[in-house]
Amino acid sequence: MASEILTSPLFPLSAHILPGGVMSLRIFEPRYIRMVKEACAQKSGFVICMFNAMGNKTLNQHFYPIGTFVTVEDFDLLEDGLLGITVKGHFCVFIESVETAKDDLRVGQCHKQQVWTSPEADMGDSNIDLKLEEIFEKYPEVMSLYPKPEFDNTVWVIYRWLELLPVDADQKQAFLEQKDCLPALEFISQLVK
């Protein structure tokens, strides 16, 4: 089955968001202000991807190939005059054929990836769901992003751990290349014991 292809602006960050994730951002560069305005006007979105410090910026290789398509859920003018937005992640994409606009905004041809589904994946006695709940309780700023957390959803819990853990970007990309969440589940279960 061929994957769906979309053309989308790219927003490289050192942090990452995955499907079901919510992130607050401060937007100040003119190219990204344009990107947000167009996404809101067209009721579309953009792709957040992770920086690759080893990649060549001139060849548009300074970000990793797997990103997440997000939509703007809310926006506000911050006290410092910058644009504050809240985005939500919907699905992962594989980024190809990147072009650079006149204002340096990168736009990529993106192949929509299947969202992980793992009915056979069970958190079992790993307690990664309970430990994630503890983190949410300890950090109200994280909890405030998720009015309806899905602690009983294995895939949702794994995605949140991959966002929160200080794991190397190469490792995160390797997990996202997998067909299901089982390798990531095993890895996270070992880490949060």
Secondary structure, 3 states (H helix, E strand, C coil): CCCCEEEEEEEEECCCCCCCCEEEEEECCHHHHHHHHHHHHCCCCEEEEEECCCCCCCCCCCEEEEEEEEEEEEEEECCCCCEEEEEEEEEEEEEEEEEECCCCCEEEEEEECCCCCCCCCCCHHHCHHHHHHHHHHHCHHHHCCCCCCCCCCHHHHHHHHHHHCCCCHHHHHHHHCCCCCHHHHHHHHHHCC
